């Protein structure tokens, strides 16, 4: 019992890398706003 957790405690903790991409649900919402809503606003402003 005295050697339990020896290797895990000796291993240095590595920080996780940051995620580059958004979750699909959030990314789709952002793309929708960019594609549809902004285009509608520009069309309204031009008219």
C-alpha positions, 0 to 999 in steps of 0.5 A: 500500500505504500507505493500507491499513486507513486507514478501519477504523483511524479508525472508533471501536470500538462495544461490542456491545449485550447480548442481552436474550433467552436462546437458545431451548434454554436458555429452554425448559429454564427454562420447563420447570423453572418450569412442570413441576418447581415445580408438582410440588414444590408439589403434593407439599408440599400433599399 
